[in-house]
Amino acid sequence: MTDRIPARDHHGSSMTNRRRFLLGAGVGLTLPLLEYFQAKSLGGENNGTPPQRMLLISNNLGVLPGPFFPTGTGADYKLSPYLNELADLRGDFTVFSGLSHPACLGGHSTENCFLTAAKHPTKSGFRNTISLDQYASQRLGRQTRFETLNLGVNIDRANRSLAWTRDGALIPAEDSPANLFRKLFLHGSPKEIESQLHRLRLQGSILDTIHQSTRQMTLRMGKSDRYRLDQYFTSIRELEERIHRSGEWASKPKPEAPEVPPSDITERHLLFEKCEQMLAIALLALQSDSTRIVTLMIDAFATPVFHLGDEEKSSTGYHNLSHHGRDPASIAQLEQADRRQMKMLASLLAKLKDTSAEANSLLDSTMVLYGSNMGDANIHSNTNLPILLAGGGFRHGHHIAFDHDNNTPLSNLFVSMIQRMDIESDEFGSSTGTLTGLDLTPSG
Amino acid sequence: MTFQLQRETRRLANLLALALVLAVLPRPTVVADETTWPMLDTLKSACIDCHNQDYAEGSLNFDDLPWNLHEPENRERWVLVYDRISRGEMPPEPDDLSDELRAQLTDQLATQLVSVDRRDILQEGRGAFRRLTRDEFTNHLRDLLQLPKLDVKSYLPPDRERHHCNKVASTLDLSRVQLEAYLNATDVALRSAVASGVEPPASTSRKMWATSMFESSETFGNREAMFYAKDSRMIPLSGAGLASIRKNDQHDPSVELAIFRSASWPYFGYPDKFLAREAGEYQVRFSARAVRQIRDFQLRPALRPVPMTFRARKRSGPDVSGDVRATGGVIDVQPIEAVYETTIVLKENETFEYSLLGLPVPIVFADKRPIYYDFPPMPEGGHRGIAFQWLEITGPLSSPQWPPPSHRVLFDDLPVRSSHGNSSLPIELVSEQPRQDAARLLRRFIQNACQYPVAEPQIVPFEQLVFAELDRGSPLAEALLAGYRAFLCSGEFLFLSEPMPTRQTDEQYQVTVARRLACMLNNSRPDAPLMQHALDGELVRQAALSQEVDRLIDSAAFDRFIENFTDHWLGLKDIRRDEPDIRLYPEYRFDDYLIESLEWETRQFVKALFRDNLPASSLIDTDFCYANDRLSRHYQLQPLAGSHLRKVALPSGSPYGGLLTQGAVMKVTCNGTSTSPVIRGAWVMDRLLGNPPPPPPPQVPAVEPDIRGAKTIREQLALHTEDASCASCHKRFDPVGFALENYDIMGAWRSRYRSTSRGEKITGIDRAGHPYRYHVGEVVDASGQLLDGREFSDLKSLKKHLLEDPRPLARNLLHQWTLYATGTTVRISDRPVIESILDDCQVNDYRVRDLLRGLIQSSIFLGSESPRLTP
């Protein structure tokens, strides 16, 4: 009997690899995939320019500002305690200070605006705007199997997301690594593919029908009600386009599955293990060119008492903890949690760097944004956000500091990123231009 | 509400006067001038000192606030101005505005605002055209397709919540993700409505003796947790011994399976071998008795029943993969051996495990080898448990009618045969004239889905789709499903319109009212009698409407309202959000049964508010509560036996009574570790008294809370609110929270705080067998002072203050329901309507059902224009 007992306690001090999956130390990303997608790129869809990718990560409670922000600016800045965790990668990222979304205030209410920059989220009648990932994917059109992957960890799927449509409707995050893996790698038999094509065609006809029938309804509508119906028609149109493209993709083979499918970690207190698992699959998605845009919301706010490491757990839920009130014990725990994330980020960047892609490393063709809507969760501040950008072929290794009291729009960074994606656009959200000081490397 | 009663009363007087004015003038003749209003200068001169271009306090600048009430956002701001002035909060110095002028100003401003708002409503409606919520959509499908157990939740994204409500029109967005979800969910729903074959699926029955009822020979928690017994004594059975019995089919009918623990990780109390080959309902019959385990593993009859339920799950060993769901309801197993019967729902490849409620959950200690457990020491009288003799499972159950009713909804009585080759359905329809049958069945289905006669042009697009599919060679059944699916995803089905008597034909209007009523009270579509009233044009009559409201409240489907409403209004959906901190509260370790009971209690109580037409003051206090065995202990009442809730008179001196102090409320308003008067106070002010804390003014710099060195919660808060701008708000809601400090994280009474280090040390062994240690420290101080100066020493005396004027409680209920029923918050022109409902209900103590009836019979619910409500 006793040998059936899983060797872990309720805090999951040890776990099978299947659950921990790939990102953990030592488990390599040596992949057969690479050949697949190199071959594909050689097939030449990109007229020579290697594609750019985005991985956008936000923790909705942010980090302690003190140990995050460095001293000194430019290339000679001094690594902060947190950034010290990324010391080996110093030349691969840029840290920013003095960035925020103008008029995007309201404590935690700003969490859904991190990638949208929508103003006044607490005002009555507030409606969110399109998020960076959706904007980029709309402009790029569908080049990969998935336009975007929107992921979440511990996420309150009903109410929180980084991804929002043009109409300001929430796009729910995928929070199951097992599902994600299935979508990415497991392909069906010819018969299944045929029936999928049939299903898509039928969906197309149904959309056609409801478009016609609902148009009759508009005749009976007041003008304020038409807004709702416009949303409906937009949805029909967008879905039609997607179905069309899904049909094209359905007949193409999916990449080989590189590993055994992961099984989901369901325990909410294993926050970091869950993040690592999700990031590992996100990496696979980018690597296999299944998508070029990934968002990940770490819903710290919805995280109850959580596991900090070894046998230690936080004394209270993440949100409570973030209101540390200068209590040294709480601050120590937050530091531990923040450092853990920095380490995770370091290992993510290292993996990207070690993976070769079209031209150079996968990191060179992937912009990794890590940040938060909270500048200081303890005081509910939404200015001076912690923002870090790695990869993407930019000239890194700097601390680009903007005015602490008069912040520069974070959207300026977004515009720089959009342009890096080869999208011809010079504005996004509350931007006033591109971000000053962020340049490309000569080769980039 | 504030406690400034005098001003409150005056404001009401204003509104009443206004209501009278409006009653006399069916059409507003006083219309706001686009550019001027004679009193605008008076108002500005009183306010402009603080609210000007240079110094826009509260980001209000009168130079920048045009007198244009037609623009809704602008009007909202003026409503805010009106509120602050009429409540006497602004201007803050009495010298800035004389009482007389203030009254005149607010009177006129109200008249202007209301008349513009009314005109807007007449032209545009109250603004509540919205899509169905996830639950409404699911229930619509269940009721239409006659599939009461249909579960499409996982296909549909959850709805967003706003103002503690999930039916707010402005947040019920429609995105491509949502639309795609409808396409998938309707496909799944329609396919599960089709007969699974020409004959009903073969149902199998399996009877197992006790020695087949449990996968293994022992379980986590050792012998104390579970053993096999004969003649009320344990028989030692090894794994090999058990395997041999099973292999040779040598079961001894007199052996019992005795279990003494609850189901929680690690545990797998499911039977040997059983697996549901098909998803569906299964009938479970079993024989069992409630027992006590005394020394040397002997059984004695229990002193009171032991509740249990079944849990559907995968056969995945101690770890759980996939979901685990309680199913089949709670059964109180009695001390005398008896046979019980229930129906459980299983998914494909699932099994079921025994979940005994409220018993110990031993935890594995895996940090040392060998791995070990401690079962708690034996309580007086022994460990409680259940001894099972046998169990029989039969299923999947199929409808006594075949094809099942859901199939007939789709295809009437068209003959069926087994499908072959080109169909993805298990059956195919036999038809001589597929096109004619298709046309007939499609009309029948749409008619049924819509519940009222649909005009022919509206059917055409769907018919074209079905015909096109037929022409493409699709089998008739599949072609029809395509048409049905399209209809279920069309605007006609997905959206709810608002009743607009002036714009709609009488039939449309009556049907819209019926749909709104059903969505409110049953979270679904109208049932047949309700729809019949509407189609007969009889619904919107005082007597008929009132009768229908009563009938729906008394119907079984009213539970859907209770669940959805309390999930959001009271936040009951979050009741499992925070685990109780077992360092401080070891008695709550793994006590799922307590949490479940608390949830039942509050839902039952809210239901009784409506069913028994209780006064609104019941939110604050009642002389009874609902309790079962677990709650009677939790609330220190006379012991009760069994899991079912019953109404219990509270002993005098009990600190309970009313919704306010129910454990569920206390639990959702804290974090599982400590209670916060701020959160609880704000919660009560917001959810019960309708006076949410205002957002912090944007221009006030963020004040960093400094709680170092603080000891009690009171001292911590005192530090936090040292800043005057913090304090001015906190004093609105903190006091009520302080009064609730005597209730711990689960609502149990406490007179002193617990801590991990300070105070008197308490040790013991908890229900999981773990030793615990905590300290009992500072005495709880539950006294405080309300904003208006009234003082209280504890919750009892606070209740007295709150009960002096139950009107705000009643008003808040009306506000909550207005949002819930119409998808829109109370508008300025709704206010006089609300006040007049309150006036009507005042004499009879603002009874809950009366209030609801009043709202449903008002123009807020029935439509903007003076309703056609005839007696």
Interface residues (C-beta under 8 A of the other chain):
Chain A: M1 T2 R4 I5 P6 A7 R8 D9 H10 S13 L105 G106 T122 S124 G125 R127 R157 A158 N159 T165 D167 G168 A169 L170 I171 P172 S195 L202 Q203 S205 I206 D208 T209 I210 Q212 S213 T214 Q216 M217 M221 G222 K223 S224 D225 R228 L229 Q231 Y232 T234 S235 I236 E238 L239 R242 S263 T266 P304 V305 E311 S315 T316 G317 N320 H323 G325 R326 D327 D376 N378 I379 H380 S381
Chain B: P72 E73 E76 Q123 E124 G125 G127 F129 R130 R131 P157 P158 D159 R160 E161 A169 S170 D173 L174 S175 R176 V177 Q178 L179 E180 L183 S216 S217 E218 T219 F220 G239 W265 P266 G317 P318 D319 V320 S321 I363 V364 F365 A366 D367 P370 I371 S424 P457 Q458 P461 F462 Q464 L465 A468 E469 A482 G483 R485 A486 F487 C489 S490 G491 E492 L494 F495 S497 R503 R577 D578 E579 D581 N671 G672 T673 S674 P695 P698 A702 V703 E704 P705 D706 I707 R708 Q716
